[in-house]
Amino acid sequence: MVSDKFRHQLRQEIQKWEAEGLITAQLSAQLALRYEFRDLERTARNRFVMILVGLGSILLGLAVITFVAANWQVWPRELKVVLLMSLFAGANIAGFYLWRDPAEGWRSRLGKGNCPQLGYLWK
């Protein structure tokens, strides 16, 4: 797949070429279809939203870590054990279901620990 930066620059160049008469409008339209210029704004918007979601997730995770760290000394031992065991079990269950998910993409890679060799060994 061609990078978005390249597609954006190519779109600008094609507009210049068409204005200068180096290429026809038909060729410009064919290049626009081939390089999917209509999707440039949508992918930029999606990337911005994913950056915001990632930043929010990091801040939320830091808030949870801070809350647990601030109250760790006053919580009873049983609560600490239950919290740690449920965190351990939840991470393993989530990894198992993400690993077994037949859909390729970010979920499958997350479940395999970003190790593509595991996908070939266990299928």
C-alpha positions as CSV (number, residue, x, y, z in Angstrom):
1,M,0.0,0.0,0.0
2,V,1.2,3.5,-0.9
3,S,1.7,5.9,2.0
4,D,-0.8,8.7,2.6
5,K,2.0,11.3,2.4
6,F,2.9,10.1,-1.1
7,R,-0.7,10.1,-2.2
8,H,-1.2,13.6,-0.9
9,Q,1.9,14.9,-2.7
10,L,0.9,13.0,-5.8
11,R,-2.6,14.6,-5.8
12,Q,-1.0,18.0,-5.6
13,E,1.4,17.2,-8.5
14,I,-1.4,15.8,-10.6
15,Q,-3.3,19.0,-10.2
16,K,-0.2,21.0,-11.3
17,W,0.4,18.7,-14.2
18,E,-3.2,19.0,-15.3
19,A,-3.1,22.8,-15.0
20,E,0.1,22.9,-17.1
21,G,-1.5,20.7,-19.7
22,L,1.0,17.8,-19.3
23,I,-1.8,15.3,-18.6
24,T,-5.4,15.1,-19.6
25,A,-8.4,15.2,-17.3
26,Q,-9.2,11.6,-18.1
27,L,-5.7,10.5,-17.1
28,S,-6.0,12.6,-13.9
29,A,-9.3,10.9,-13.1
30,Q,-7.8,7.4,-13.7
31,L,-4.8,8.3,-11.4
32,A,-7.3,9.6,-8.8
33,L,-9.2,6.3,-8.9
34,R,-6.0,4.2,-8.8
35,Y,-4.5,6.0,-5.8
36,E,-7.8,6.6,-4.1
37,F,-7.6,10.3,-3.5
38,R,-11.1,10.4,-2.2
39,D,-10.1,8.4,0.9
40,L,-7.2,10.8,1.9
41,E,-9.3,13.0,4.2
42,R,-11.1,10.0,5.8
43,T,-7.9,8.2,6.6
44,A,-6.4,11.4,8.1
45,R,-9.6,11.8,10.2
46,N,-9.4,8.1,11.3
47,R,-5.8,8.4,12.2
48,F,-6.5,11.5,14.3
49,V,-9.3,9.8,16.1
50,M,-7.1,6.7,16.8
51,I,-4.4,9.0,18.2
52,L,-6.9,10.6,20.5
53,V,-8.3,7.2,21.6
54,G,-4.7,6.0,22.2
55,L,-3.8,9.1,24.3
56,G,-7.1,8.7,26.3
57,S,-6.3,5.1,26.9
58,I,-2.8,5.9,28.2
59,L,-4.2,8.6,30.5
60,L,-6.9,6.3,31.8
61,G,-4.4,3.5,32.4
62,L,-2.1,5.9,34.3
63,A,-5.1,7.0,36.4
64,V,-5.9,3.4,37.3
65,I,-2.3,2.7,38.2
66,T,-2.1,5.8,40.3
67,F,-5.3,4.9,42.1
68,V,-4.1,1.4,42.9
69,A,-0.7,2.6,44.0
70,A,-2.2,5.3,46.3
71,N,-4.5,2.7,48.0
72,W,-2.2,-0.3,47.9
73,Q,-1.1,-0.1,51.6
74,V,-4.6,0.3,53.0
75,W,-6.2,-2.6,51.1
76,P,-6.4,-5.9,52.8
77,R,-4.3,-8.8,51.6
78,E,-7.3,-10.7,50.2
79,L,-8.3,-7.8,48.0
80,K,-4.8,-7.6,46.7
81,V,-4.7,-11.3,45.8
82,V,-8.1,-11.1,44.2
83,L,-7.1,-8.0,42.2
84,L,-3.9,-9.6,40.9
85,M,-5.4,-12.9,40.1
86,S,-8.3,-11.4,38.2
87,L,-5.9,-9.2,36.3
88,F,-3.8,-12.2,35.4
89,A,-6.8,-14.3,34.4
90,G,-8.4,-11.5,32.4
91,A,-5.2,-10.9,30.4
92,N,-4.8,-14.6,29.6
93,I,-8.5,-15.0,28.6
94,A,-8.4,-11.9,26.4
95,G,-5.2,-13.1,24.8
96,F,-6.6,-16.6,24.2
97,Y,-9.8,-15.2,22.5
98,L,-7.9,-12.7,20.5
99,W,-5.5,-15.5,19.4
100,R,-8.3,-17.8,18.4
101,D,-10.2,-15.1,16.5
102,P,-10.1,-16.1,12.8
103,A,-10.1,-12.5,11.5
104,E,-6.8,-11.2,10.6
105,G,-5.8,-7.7,11.7
106,W,-5.0,-6.0,14.9
107,R,-6.9,-8.4,17.1
108,S,-5.2,-11.4,15.8
109,R,-1.8,-9.8,16.0
110,L,-2.5,-8.7,19.6
111,G,-3.5,-12.2,20.6
112,K,-0.3,-13.7,19.1
113,G,1.8,-11.2,20.9
114,N,2.9,-9.8,17.5
115,C,4.7,-13.0,16.7
116,P,3.6,-14.2,13.2
117,Q,5.4,-17.6,13.7
118,L,2.8,-18.6,16.3
119,G,0.1,-18.4,13.7
120,Y,1.8,-20.9,11.5
121,L,2.7,-23.3,14.4
122,W,-0.8,-23.6,15.9
123,K,-2.9,-23.8,12.7
